[in-house]
Amino acid sequence: MASVNRVLLLALLSLIVVLAVVTAQAESIEIRHFDNPVTEQRYQSLTASLRCPKCQNQAIDDSDSPIAGDMRDRVYLLLQDGRSDREVLDYMVERFGDYVLYNPRLEGRTMLLWGMPALLVVVGGLFVILLVRSRRKASVRALSDEERARLDALTNRERTP
C-alpha cells in the first residue's frame, strides 16, 4: 500500500512540474494579428533590429525581458497606427537612446565609429608599404670592404681577387 502511495505521489509531482513548464511557456508566447502580411514582415524586421536595453546584445524579438515585451507592444501599436519604419525607429531612439539600434545612424557623433575601420585599413596598408620599402632598401645595399673581410673571416674562406 505504501509503494502505491509513493507512485501516486511521484505521478502527481511529475504532473505538477509538467503543467508548470507548459504554463510558463504559454505565457511567453505573444500572438500578434496583422491585417497585412507586409506589416507583419515590417514588425518582424523592426523587432529583430532593435536591441533590448536590459539584455546584453539581444534583440527584442528574442528577449524575455519585460522591457523588451513593452518595446514589442509599442512597435506593434505604432505600426497599427500607420507609422513608417523610420518613425518607429525614431520613437525608440528618442525613448531609449542610440543603444537600441544595432546599426547606429551615420551622424556627426558616429562618424568615428563608422570611419575607424576604413581608417585602420588605410593606416595598416601604409605601414606595410613603408615597411616593405625600408626592407628593400636595406637589402639592396652592398657590403663594404670591411664587411666583406669580416664575412670571409667568419666563413673561413679566402678572398679571391
Secondary structure as GFF3:
##gff-version 3
##sequence-region A 1 161
A	DSSP	alpha_helix	2	28	.	.	.	ID=ss1
A	DSSP	alpha_helix	37	49	.	.	.	ID=ss2
A	DSSP	alpha_helix	66	80	.	.	.	ID=ss3
A	DSSP	alpha_helix	85	96	.	.	.	ID=ss4
A	DSSP	three_ten_helix	98	100	.	.	.	ID=ss5
A	DSSP	three_ten_helix	108	110	.	.	.	ID=ss6
A	DSSP	alpha_helix	111	140	.	.	.	ID=ss7
A	DSSP	alpha_helix	145	154	.	.	.	ID=ss8
###
